[in-house]
Amino acid sequence: MKFAISAAVLSFVGLASATSIAARQSCPQATRFGIPSVTPSTVSAGDSISITVDLTCGVTRFGIVPEFLDYSIEVPAEFNNGFQQAIILARRAIPAGALSDSFTTTVPHGYFVANSPYNVVVTNIYNINGTDGSPVLVKGGVLQPITINV
């Protein structure tokens, strides 16, 4: 009898672990901070762009529940001449239970450099438990390449 109960418990634990693993495999780790999309993907200063971020995988599969999402336009580090600072587009507070964020903004008249690659970077700021159980804000990010005509 004890063996049958132990086997049933182990079987359930194994099934739960397999389900959790399968769920995470359907959401690659790269998606844990969000899946961004930017339209249009080729713009000029003064143009409107729409940005959407799907947070479903991060929230439901990895437990990453954003407090804020920061949006910026950045030049990848390997192409940055040291003078191209990130241009902040928005900081948005995310309502409890939200699985996405979406808004439209205008590309500012920043100092863009011809032929430089640019990314819209979404920085997901969320809480984890610290060593004493207190909340600690951490961040992770994802990006979507865009072309900015100069």
FIKE-73153 format. One record per residue (C-alpha): residue in one letter; x, y, z. Coordinates in steps of 0.02 Angstrom, whole numbers, plus 50000, padded with zeros to 5 digits. Example, Ala and Ser with C-alpha at 12.3 -4.5 7.8 and 13.67 -1.06 7.14 Angstrom:
<atoms>
A506154977550390S506844994750357
</atoms>
This chain:
<atoms>
M500005000050000K501395012150046F502265008049883A500695011649781I500455028649866S502305033149843A502245028049660A500665038349633V501455053749713L503065051749612S502045049249454F501055065249488V502655075149526G503435068649366L501895073349266A501865090849341S503715093149303A503485087049124T502015098949102S503045113549169I504505109149055A503375107548903A502555124248943R504245133048953Q504835124948792S503355132848703C504005149548768P505865150848730Q506875159648865A507215173948744T505355178548757R505335180048947F505445199148944G504175201248804I503955199648617P504015216948538S503375222848371V503615240048295T502655246748144P503185253648028S504965246848038T505695260747930V505405278447994S506045296247994A506075308848137G504315315448162D503465299448102S502235289948210I502665272248264S501585259348351I502415248048478T501635232348549V502385220148674D501655202948708L502045198448889T501105181848894C502595169948899G503525179849031V502035181649145T501235164449126R502775153449103F504205162449192G503295172449326I504015188949264V502665201749303P503195219049247E503025234349357F503585245949217L504105244749036D505395257148973Y505485260348785S507005267948699I507885269448532E509695263548544V511195260248434P511935242848466A513515244448573E514665237648438F514115251548319N513995265848443N515325279248423G515165283648607F514095298948573Q512435290948526Q511445290448687A509835280648707I508295290948663I506885287548786L505175285248706A504135280848860R504025273049033R502385264349059A501635256949217I500835240249179P499125236549257A498985220849363G498545205749256A499025213949090L499785202148962S500245215548835D500615233848812S500305244548659F500455262848615T500855274948475T502185288448487T503195300048377V505015297048332P505865312248409H507005323748310G508565316648394Y510315316448326F510235301148215V511765295748114A511575290347933N511825271647905S511825267648091P510805252648147Y509475256348276N508405245848392V506835249448489V507305242248659V505975236748783T506635235648961N505535225349075I505715230849257Y505025218049379N505165211949559I506055196549624N506215190949804G507835196449887T508855185550002D507755190550149G506135189250049S505975207950020P505605213949843V507065218849731L506795227549563V507795219949420K507725222249232G507905212849071G507635218148893V507175213648717L507385223248557Q506665225448385P507765232448245I507145247748150T507815258548012I507875277348039N508055287747882V509225302547905
</atoms>
